[in-house]
Amino acid sequence: MQILTVLIPVSLFLGFIGLVAFIWAMRTRQFDDPQGDASRILTKEYDDKPAP
Amino acid sequence: MAYDAPADLSSGISACPACVAAPSAQRLAALQRPETARLILSLPTAHCAACMATVEGALKAHPGVHSARVNLTLKRVSVEAEAEVTAAQLADVLERVGYEAHELDAGLLSMTETDRQGREILMRLGVAFFSMMNIMLLSVAVWSGAEAATRDMFHWISALIAIPTVAFVGQPFFKSAWRALRVGRLGMDVPISLALILASSISLYETMHSGEKAYFDAAVMLAFFLLLGRYLDHRSRALARSAAEELAALEVPRAIVLQDGQEFLRPIAQVAKGDLVLVRPGGRMPVDGVVVQGTSEVDRGLLTGESLPAFAGPGLAVSAGEVNLTGPLTLRVTAAGRDSSLHRMADLVAVAESARNRYTTLAERAARIYSPLVHILSFSAFAFWLWKTGGDVRFAVNISAAVLIITCPCALGLAVPAVVTAASGKLFRKGVLIKNGTALERLAEVDVVVFDKTGTLTLGTPTPCNLESVSAQDQSVALALAKASSHPLAMALAGQISGAPAAVTDLREVPGYGIEGQLHGQTVRLGRAGWAGVEGLAQTATYLAITGQAPVAFTFTDQIRPGAEAAIAGLTLQGKRIKLVSGDTEAAVRAFAARVGIADWVAGALPAEKAAIVRGLADQGHKVLMVGDGLNDTAALAAAHVSISPAQALDAARVASDIVLLGRDLAAIADATRIARQATKRMVENFQISAAYNVIAVPLALMGAATPLAAALAMSLSSITVSLNALRLR
């Protein structure tokens, strides 16, 4: 049972990382166009590394 | 052209001056900004990855454009470009690659883009989800038999997570419950808040006294599912609202005012009675007025439904909303802004709107039964157990809290929003925008569909229909003349006649009459009947007169809007009665009705008569769907049970309707009525499902046999079933 004192904080911490990631994603407006983002992965044009 | 910055914009432009003043100011500021500009265009037909790539590629290839990004969810593209790039150019570029595009007003839209309320709910939803999952982890341990100190520790950790969560996440419910209580009402949010607070505090009390039952998981789960319903609700509303504003952003109300021989571009609010206003060919009359100078033809289609342009010369009274076709007109303003006929019509609409808002939705009816019932149940459980146990308050409160949690309106809160989201999402992808929250339910009840003709079932663009009966020689002369004019009939002729134009010289347009030229020393004319020297026909036509020959008539029919026949066939198949009510002449309406297969038609209807027809049908117990686009339809649109207008319709008509078609295609109307019927069916099913869960769970809770596990199961199962049921919409 002693292991619980480690595992519970660990599980909470991991969950918390998820929450922070969610809040970050929301703040940077990554939920503004879910449909477009879903389709965008299908295009061959990469906008972060433009073709030379 | 000089542009004088307005000192005061806070009156007259829109029904709500406060909302409009700020964006207008921004808009004007944006107009004067010299560097890069941000343009937003609406893309009603974009739907896939290839569309995005094509649109973005085409726009980026246009000189002066720095970047373009499509938002597929909102069906918009935002473009960063040099100041000289105009939205009209970009719309042309997109038209060429096959996409319909409309300019939008960036100033108006910036208000909705930062959707703060939506993000706030989303944030709470994320926090609730995080807490729910963590507490559930601990609760599963408790349910599977954690004892004594371990159970207490798990309860304490749960409390530590749950209580701040409920305090943060529950705020929207607490606030709205408080508002409801202050005016002495019991909304849905009162039992919800009560359940949240009671469940948290009773669980905390139990935890402190090493009790067995703690409802932290239930409390947080309740908050999560309800927030989910609220978020869905908010999203479909926000989408509709932003798209509605998008439509409002399509027309920027300005007028060219003449002062001491100089032209000033001014907002309509600053135009006063008695001013002189210039209206260029192709422009829409911004005010009511009397023509003092110039001759032209005016298209009154949007106001009266007439498809034939009318002659305009000095002394003629024109109303705001009419389109000037051929020559510049100078008007003496008789009424502007608030007083113009356009605005009076819009005011009429506002009156009818408030009547429509009295419609009670399924959700409201459900809430009306639900709220008191839950309170009575919970309170009588408390009273009964207090009496039965001889004053054990702790036990009695526990039972009444369990009742509140189990009867939780999770499923009720999700039942309608989930269906509305699924349905409006589906319709939005088909280019149908639901503007009003209750429109879907009202649409489902429709049994009679009333169509307007000009601009609704037709595109309002004429096509020549008797070219084969005109000799090639006459055609080539007509082509040469037609090419010189921007009149809609001339443009239609020029587009349809093939072959080389005749060598007509000295072309000159006589505004209001037609085009004149010289062919082998003879005068040739293309234009109005009287001017060409013939008696006019009953239908839309233009006349070619060559000296020494009998004049030739080119007749036109209005092009049927794509999907009109499909929509009519679809609606007939669904068993709906179809009626055509038009302001156009009897001959034109009769011919058209025969073409699209409508047996029941009325011609020459004035705006008031249209509304009376709709009201008459309503009095007979019919639920009427009105489809129209013009000012002459607004009263009928507002009087109907539910109304639809195309995006190209006049502002007032769009405001008056509940549903707007974003694309050109009408076929979506039949889909809309079918999906609306299905959606209402799903809503009712969802209510039945959640009622069924309650019928099983509530007796258990009343008997005191409900465990936290049972509560969690009932809650999540009912919520998931109603969401899945909503997704069954096809």
Interface residues (C-beta under 8 A of the other chain):
Chain A: M1 L4 I8 S11 L12 G15 F16 G18 L19 F22 I23 M26 F31 D32 D33 P34 Q35 G36 S39 R40 L42 T43 K44 E45
Chain B: C48 A49 A50 M52 A53 G57 V70 N71 L72 T73 L74 R119 L122 M123 G126 V127 F130 M133 N134 L137 L138 T150 M153 I157 I161
